Amino acid sequence: MLVSCPIPKLDFDTINLGHGSGGVLTSQLLDAGVFRLLGNDLLDKKHDGAIFTLQGKVAMSTDTYVVSPLFFEGGNIGDLAINGTVNDLAMCGAAARYLSLAFVLEEGLKMEQFWEILQHIKAASEAAGVQIVTGDTKVVERGKGDKIFINTTGVGEVHQKAAIGMENIKPGDKIVLSGPLARHGITIMSHRQGLQFETTISSDTRPLNKIVLTLINEFGKDIHLLRDPTRGGLATVLNEIAVGAGLGITISQRDIPVEEEVYGACEMLGLDPLYVANEGLFVAIVDASVSDQFLFQLKQWEHGAMACIVGEVTNEHVRQVLMKSNIGGRRVVNMLAGEQLPRIC
Amino acid sequence: MLVSCPIPKLDFDTINLGHGSGGVLTSQLLDAGVFRLLGNDLLDKKHDGAIFTLQGKVAMSTDTYVVSPLFFEGGNIGDLAINGTVNDLAMCGAAARYLSLAFVLEEGLKMEQFWEILQHIKAASEAAGVQIVTGDTKVVERGKGDKIFINTTGVGEVHQKAAIGMENIKPGDKIVLSGPLARHGITIMSHRQGLQFETTISSDTRPLNKIVLTLINEFGKDIHLLRDPTRGGLATVLNEIAVGAGLGITISQRDIPVEEEVYGACEMLGLDPLYVANEGLFVAIVDASVSDQFLFQLKQWEHGAMACIVGEVTNEHVRQVLMKSNIGGRRVVNMLAGEQLPRIC
């Protein structure tokens, strides 16, 4: 169980506007909560910013997390806020090092809930090996927010062997998917619909930095691109790649891993797993010469058992993604149009 | 007039949930708006993060801007979001270089308003000499946000001569304030109260990086600390310094610059200018040996005419701020308690 620290003694049970004033209440909340829990040499300086050094090329990524509900099977907004930004940096070939953490709290948020989220942030930071070094806390009036929104922005050092870029993709490259699709989105959607399944479906939120950096260290420039198929799902990411590289992509439906209960839930909810968000997966475009070896390595990872080569890059049907269906046909897979699942992350 | 680009042709007059989906609508919004307006080599890569290099010590700072109203005399949420983070980095002795930009948009936000804010972001970035290199756009349902919240996180290189830190403050140091107090807070408050003054009071939002870096270049380690008195005002910042340095601070009311109309508005609104937020000021704790010269230089700056030495550091009344009043008495100036002006920035 992650949550163990008792909630600090504060004068209020809920967040009020004074906690965003920059004055005494802000200071009490931060001292008793954030600094006590997340403290480290850099954060403890309590300056307007943190100072550190970074070697070589630096990657920077930002995301604001507005997921609803705040807690769900397999994770919560705190885990997502850390893992999501760590993973975006990993997709740049970078090892996340330092994160900023900024809250927009709604007046009336239960202190207990804020405390629980903070503890998950701490645990997720430790698991990913990153430090939170600077932050911000704002409070908005009741009805002007939704409990809590969290922005994290991360910086990290790009691996020296990394050569990730659309321009490196070429026809014949293989498309590797690190695990089964659609778990995160289906978990959130089931919560909202109040659905129960025989087996528990849980979010796949997790940090990808260790496995990704290990693979970059081994395969270097043969990894041409990395992307995590979050909002918009695999279909949207592959379309972005096809457009960005100015090449075509062909995938095979039969090779795309989807767990049985997730597939069943997708059917029930009328969702196509190709468009459902994931939080712990990545797509790698790798040189065909190393793809089998890359897949073999990936499968050694604790979450890599279902990793698969799902397709390849081609110089035909440029800027389009085509899928060979299970029954032998071929269809165009478009980018997500409209909104399937609002506030998934 | 800053706003000149015509609004791009989009299929919608207002933001809807699809604009946060990560799919087609997100892509259209970003391509037509954000990327077209703010584009640069790094942002144009449209990856999950940006990659660049930074030399030496790096400073990082984050803030989420939730100011209400979005537009006010002298500025708007877009200006604040750039200037505020640039200034936080300047207070670390760093020249802001790269910023991330993350939006939480409320469903129903007028596209025209979003576009206007984007243009102010562009203009403010250019004025401050920073690049927006990565970003995020989320949309929340109507009533779950308030039009627009903006997070910016910045990184920059710390000036080689900078030696800023609480530990460098010593008794005898002079406290320099760069300009007159309370303009930003009074501007926002007047808007909310629907007050009209004979003279227009406008926010002091502006980038401080150029003047601050120039001063650091000249005075180096004789600048012991820099802080911008935003939320909580001058009183709160001085209290943080007294506590952080473990020393006392004495200020003189007579020396603290407040413009006449601002002072009048404070009286009318029942506010103490010491606690009102500023967005374009800084406090410098400087070695007494250079304080006159420092002030002289600061006064050459276009916004420095009213800069003043407002007090000094002492080893008496440790961790407390005392003010000599105009009528000769001395009183303790505490940190802001509770909330004076919610959502000031």
Chai-1 contact restraints between the chains, C-beta under 6 A:
chainA,res_idxA,chainB,res_idxB,connection_type,confidence,min_distance_angstrom,max_distance_angstrom,comment,restraint_id
A,L17,B,E339,contact,1.0,0.0,6.0,A-B,restraint_1
A,L17,B,P342,contact,1.0,0.0,6.0,A-B,restraint_2
A,G18,B,G338,contact,1.0,0.0,6.0,A-B,restraint_3
A,G18,B,E339,contact,1.0,0.0,6.0,A-B,restraint_4
A,S21,B,L336,contact,1.0,0.0,6.0,A-B,restraint_5
A,S21,B,E339,contact,1.0,0.0,6.0,A-B,restraint_6
A,G22,B,R231,contact,1.0,0.0,6.0,A-B,restraint_7
A,G22,B,G232,contact,1.0,0.0,6.0,A-B,restraint_8
A,G22,B,T236,contact,1.0,0.0,6.0,A-B,restraint_9
A,G23,B,G232,contact,1.0,0.0,6.0,A-B,restraint_10
A,G23,B,T236,contact,1.0,0.0,6.0,A-B,restraint_11
A,G23,B,M335,contact,1.0,0.0,6.0,A-B,restraint_12
A,G23,B,L336,contact,1.0,0.0,6.0,A-B,restraint_13
A,G23,B,A337,contact,1.0,0.0,6.0,A-B,restraint_14
A,V24,B,M335,contact,1.0,0.0,6.0,A-B,restraint_15
A,V24,B,A337,contact,1.0,0.0,6.0,A-B,restraint_16
A,D48,B,S61,contact,1.0,0.0,6.0,A-B,restraint_17
A,D48,B,D88,contact,1.0,0.0,6.0,A-B,restraint_18
A,D48,B,M91,contact,1.0,0.0,6.0,A-B,restraint_19
A,G49,B,A59,contact,1.0,0.0,6.0,A-B,restraint_20
A,G49,B,M60,contact,1.0,0.0,6.0,A-B,restraint_21
A,G49,B,S61,contact,1.0,0.0,6.0,A-B,restraint_22
A,G49,B,D88,contact,1.0,0.0,6.0,A-B,restraint_23
A,G49,B,L89,contact,1.0,0.0,6.0,A-B,restraint_24
A,G49,B,C92,contact,1.0,0.0,6.0,A-B,restraint_25
A,A50,B,M60,contact,1.0,0.0,6.0,A-B,restraint_26
A,I51,B,K57,contact,1.0,0.0,6.0,A-B,restraint_27
A,I51,B,A59,contact,1.0,0.0,6.0,A-B,restraint_28
A,I51,B,C92,contact,1.0,0.0,6.0,A-B,restraint_29
A,I51,B,V158,contact,1.0,0.0,6.0,A-B,restraint_30
A,F52,B,V58,contact,1.0,0.0,6.0,A-B,restraint_31
A,T53,B,K57,contact,1.0,0.0,6.0,A-B,restraint_32
A,L54,B,V58,contact,1.0,0.0,6.0,A-B,restraint_33
A,K57,B,I51,contact,1.0,0.0,6.0,A-B,restraint_34
A,K57,B,T53,contact,1.0,0.0,6.0,A-B,restraint_35
A,V58,B,F52,contact,1.0,0.0,6.0,A-B,restraint_36
A,V58,B,L54,contact,1.0,0.0,6.0,A-B,restraint_37
A,A59,B,G49,contact,1.0,0.0,6.0,A-B,restraint_38
A,A59,B,I51,contact,1.0,0.0,6.0,A-B,restraint_39
A,M60,B,G49,contact,1.0,0.0,6.0,A-B,restraint_40
A,M60,B,A50,contact,1.0,0.0,6.0,A-B,restraint_41
A,M60,B,T134,contact,1.0,0.0,6.0,A-B,restraint_42
A,S61,B,D48,contact,1.0,0.0,6.0,A-B,restraint_43
A,S61,B,G49,contact,1.0,0.0,6.0,A-B,restraint_44
A,S61,B,T134,contact,1.0,0.0,6.0,A-B,restraint_45
A,T62,B,S100,contact,1.0,0.0,6.0,A-B,restraint_46
A,T62,B,A102,contact,1.0,0.0,6.0,A-B,restraint_47
A,T62,B,T134,contact,1.0,0.0,6.0,A-B,restraint_48
A,T62,B,D136,contact,1.0,0.0,6.0,A-B,restraint_49
A,T62,B,T153,contact,1.0,0.0,6.0,A-B,restraint_50
A,D63,B,D136,contact,1.0,0.0,6.0,A-B,restraint_51
A,T64,B,A102,contact,1.0,0.0,6.0,A-B,restraint_52
A,T64,B,V104,contact,1.0,0.0,6.0,A-B,restraint_53
A,T64,B,D136,contact,1.0,0.0,6.0,A-B,restraint_54
A,T64,B,K138,contact,1.0,0.0,6.0,A-B,restraint_55
A,T64,B,N151,contact,1.0,0.0,6.0,A-B,restraint_56
A,V66,B,K138,contact,1.0,0.0,6.0,A-B,restraint_57
A,V66,B,V140,contact,1.0,0.0,6.0,A-B,restraint_58
A,D88,B,D48,contact,1.0,0.0,6.0,A-B,restraint_59
A,D88,B,G49,contact,1.0,0.0,6.0,A-B,restraint_60
A,L89,B,G49,contact,1.0,0.0,6.0,A-B,restraint_61
A,M91,B,D48,contact,1.0,0.0,6.0,A-B,restraint_62
A,C92,B,G49,contact,1.0,0.0,6.0,A-B,restraint_63
A,C92,B,I51,contact,1.0,0.0,6.0,A-B,restraint_64
A,S100,B,T62,contact,1.0,0.0,6.0,A-B,restraint_65
A,S100,B,T153,contact,1.0,0.0,6.0,A-B,restraint_66
A,A102,B,T62,contact,1.0,0.0,6.0,A-B,restraint_67
A,A102,B,T64,contact,1.0,0.0,6.0,A-B,restraint_68
A,A102,B,N151,contact,1.0,0.0,6.0,A-B,restraint_69
A,V104,B,T64,contact,1.0,0.0,6.0,A-B,restraint_70
A,V104,B,F149,contact,1.0,0.0,6.0,A-B,restraint_71
A,T134,B,M60,contact,1.0,0.0,6.0,A-B,restraint_72
A,T134,B,S61,contact,1.0,0.0,6.0,A-B,restraint_73
A,T134,B,T62,contact,1.0,0.0,6.0,A-B,restraint_74
A,D136,B,T62,contact,1.0,0.0,6.0,A-B,restraint_75
A,D136,B,D63,contact,1.0,0.0,6.0,A-B,restraint_76
A,D136,B,T64,contact,1.0,0.0,6.0,A-B,restraint_77
A,K138,B,T64,contact,1.0,0.0,6.0,A-B,restraint_78
A,K138,B,V66,contact,1.0,0.0,6.0,A-B,restraint_79
A,V140,B,V66,contact,1.0,0.0,6.0,A-B,restraint_80
A,K144,B,D146,contact,1.0,0.0,6.0,A-B,restraint_81
A,D146,B,K144,contact,1.0,0.0,6.0,A-B,restraint_82
A,F149,B,V104,contact,1.0,0.0,6.0,A-B,restraint_83
A,N151,B,T64,contact,1.0,0.0,6.0,A-B,restraint_84
A,N151,B,A102,contact,1.0,0.0,6.0,A-B,restraint_85
A,N151,B,N151,contact,1.0,0.0,6.0,A-B,restraint_86
A,T153,B,T62,contact,1.0,0.0,6.0,A-B,restraint_87
A,T153,B,S100,contact,1.0,0.0,6.0,A-B,restraint_88
A,T153,B,T153,contact,1.0,0.0,6.0,A-B,restraint_89
A,V158,B,I51,contact,1.0,0.0,6.0,A-B,restraint_90
A,R231,B,G22,contact,1.0,0.0,6.0,A-B,restraint_91
A,G232,B,G22,contact,1.0,0.0,6.0,A-B,restraint_92
A,G232,B,G23,contact,1.0,0.0,6.0,A-B,restraint_93
A,T236,B,G22,contact,1.0,0.0,6.0,A-B,restraint_94
A,T236,B,G23,contact,1.0,0.0,6.0,A-B,restraint_95
A,M335,B,G23,contact,1.0,0.0,6.0,A-B,restraint_96
A,M335,B,V24,contact,1.0,0.0,6.0,A-B,restraint_97
A,L336,B,S21,contact,1.0,0.0,6.0,A-B,restraint_98
A,L336,B,G23,contact,1.0,0.0,6.0,A-B,restraint_99
A,A337,B,V24,contact,1.0,0.0,6.0,A-B,restraint_100
A,G338,B,G18,contact,1.0,0.0,6.0,A-B,restraint_101
A,E339,B,L17,contact,1.0,0.0,6.0,A-B,restraint_102
A,E339,B,G18,contact,1.0,0.0,6.0,A-B,restraint_103
A,E339,B,S21,contact,1.0,0.0,6.0,A-B,restraint_104
A,P342,B,L17,contact,1.0,0.0,6.0,A-B,restraint_105
